[in-house]
């Protein structure tokens, strides 16, 4: 089964967005060097696997995820979540360094940190490590229809 790309999902929903390519990104240092974008505009998405499928968690890039609240928002025990590896990401149609909150894989649970509601323009993963997408946070929320939770580790 070929999954739609995040850009295809946005296009199909009629959402205005842009994209740009760059050298592959794997770390925050790569992001600083290659993207040169203010961190308050960057949304990171982390992928997790459970026995029931995938959970994608999106939050501001400089934040660390609080696993307990994420698991609760996904309706899972904390011990049921494990970080997705490269093979798992391939099932989502994504690469390490390019995880997106947009996926066409049925049954994937998507959780956004509550702070995303207050963001305006956001830059986020395209599914590829060498491309970044840009859209309005409100439009992204409209398409994704995530669960919201306080995901930022304090």
C-alpha positions as CSV (number, residue, x, y, z in Angstrom):
1,X,0.0,0.0,0.0
2,X,1.4,3.4,-1.0
3,X,0.6,6.1,1.5
4,X,0.0,9.7,0.5
5,X,2.9,12.0,1.4
6,X,2.3,14.8,3.9
7,X,2.3,17.3,1.0
8,X,-0.3,15.3,-0.8
9,X,-2.5,15.2,2.3
10,X,-2.3,19.0,2.6
11,X,-3.0,19.5,-1.2
12,X,-6.0,17.1,-1.1
13,X,-7.4,19.1,1.9
14,X,-6.9,22.4,0.0
15,X,-4.5,23.7,2.6
16,X,-2.0,26.4,1.5
17,X,1.6,25.4,2.3
18,X,5.1,25.6,1.0
19,X,8.1,23.4,1.1
20,X,11.8,23.7,0.7
21,X,14.6,21.2,0.3
22,X,17.9,21.2,2.2
23,X,20.6,18.8,3.1
24,X,19.3,15.9,5.2
25,X,18.5,16.8,8.9
26,X,19.0,14.4,11.8
27,X,19.8,16.5,14.8
28,X,18.9,19.9,16.2
29,X,22.4,21.1,15.2
30,X,21.6,20.2,11.6
31,X,18.4,22.2,11.9
32,X,20.2,25.3,13.3
33,X,22.9,25.0,10.5
34,X,20.7,24.2,7.6
35,X,17.3,25.8,8.2
36,X,18.3,29.0,10.1
37,X,14.7,29.4,11.2
38,X,13.6,30.8,14.6
39,X,13.0,27.8,16.9
40,X,9.6,29.1,18.0
41,X,8.3,28.4,14.5
42,X,9.6,24.8,14.4
43,X,7.3,21.9,15.3
44,X,8.9,18.5,15.9
45,X,7.1,15.3,15.6
46,X,8.2,12.1,17.4
47,X,6.9,8.7,16.3
48,X,6.1,5.9,18.8
49,X,5.0,2.4,18.3
50,X,2.6,0.4,20.5
51,X,0.9,-3.0,20.2
52,X,-2.1,-1.2,18.7
53,X,-0.2,1.0,16.2
54,X,1.5,4.3,16.0
55,X,1.3,7.5,18.0
56,X,2.7,10.7,16.6
57,X,3.5,13.5,19.1
58,X,4.0,17.1,17.9
59,X,5.4,19.8,20.1
60,X,7.7,22.9,19.9
61,X,11.2,21.8,18.8
62,X,13.1,22.8,21.9
63,X,10.7,21.0,24.2
64,X,11.1,17.5,25.6
65,X,8.1,15.2,25.5
66,X,6.5,14.1,28.8
67,X,5.8,10.4,28.1
68,X,3.2,9.9,30.8
69,X,0.8,12.6,29.5
70,X,1.5,11.4,25.9
71,X,0.5,7.8,26.8
72,X,-2.6,9.0,28.7
73,X,-3.7,11.2,25.7
74,X,-3.3,8.2,23.5
75,X,-5.2,5.9,25.9
76,X,-2.2,3.7,26.5
77,X,-0.1,2.7,29.5
78,X,3.3,4.4,29.5
79,X,5.0,1.1,29.2
80,X,3.1,0.4,25.9
81,X,5.0,3.2,24.1
82,X,8.4,2.7,22.5
83,X,10.2,5.1,20.2
84,X,9.7,4.1,16.5
85,X,12.8,2.9,14.7
86,X,13.7,3.3,11.0
87,X,11.6,0.2,10.0
88,X,8.6,1.6,11.8
89,X,9.0,5.0,10.2
90,X,9.1,3.2,6.8
91,X,5.7,1.8,7.6
92,X,4.5,5.4,8.1
93,X,6.1,6.4,4.8
94,X,8.7,8.5,6.6
95,X,12.4,8.8,7.1
96,X,14.4,9.6,10.3
97,X,14.8,13.3,10.5
98,X,11.6,14.0,8.6
99,X,8.8,12.7,10.8
100,X,5.5,14.6,10.0
101,X,2.3,14.9,11.9
102,X,0.5,14.1,8.6
103,X,0.2,10.5,7.7
104,X,-2.2,8.4,5.6
105,X,-1.7,5.3,7.7
106,X,-5.1,4.4,9.2
107,X,-5.3,4.0,13.0
108,X,-2.4,6.3,13.7
109,X,-3.1,8.4,16.8
110,X,-1.8,12.0,16.7
111,X,-1.3,14.1,19.8
112,X,-0.3,17.8,19.7
113,X,1.0,19.8,22.6
114,X,-1.6,22.4,23.7
115,X,0.9,25.2,22.8
116,X,0.5,24.4,19.1
117,X,-2.9,26.1,19.2
118,X,-1.2,29.4,19.8
119,X,1.4,29.1,17.0
120,X,0.9,30.9,13.7
121,X,3.2,29.8,10.9
122,X,4.9,26.5,11.6
123,X,7.6,24.5,9.9
124,X,7.4,20.7,10.2
125,X,8.5,17.4,8.7
126,X,7.6,16.4,5.2
127,X,8.2,12.7,5.8
128,X,11.7,13.2,4.2
129,X,14.9,14.3,6.0
130,X,15.7,16.7,3.1
131,X,12.5,18.6,2.9
132,X,10.5,20.8,5.3
133,X,6.9,22.0,5.0
134,X,5.4,25.3,6.1
135,X,1.8,26.0,6.9
136,X,-0.4,27.8,9.3
137,X,-0.8,25.9,12.6
138,X,-4.6,26.4,12.5
139,X,-4.7,24.8,9.0
140,X,-2.5,21.9,10.1
141,X,-4.8,21.3,13.1
142,X,-7.8,21.3,10.9
143,X,-6.3,18.6,8.7
144,X,-4.7,16.5,11.4
145,X,-7.6,16.7,14.0
146,X,-5.2,15.8,16.8
147,X,-5.9,15.1,20.4
148,X,-4.4,17.9,22.5
149,X,-2.5,17.4,25.8
150,X,0.2,19.1,27.8
151,X,3.1,17.1,26.4
152,X,6.0,19.4,27.4
153,X,8.2,17.9,30.1
154,X,8.7,20.5,32.8
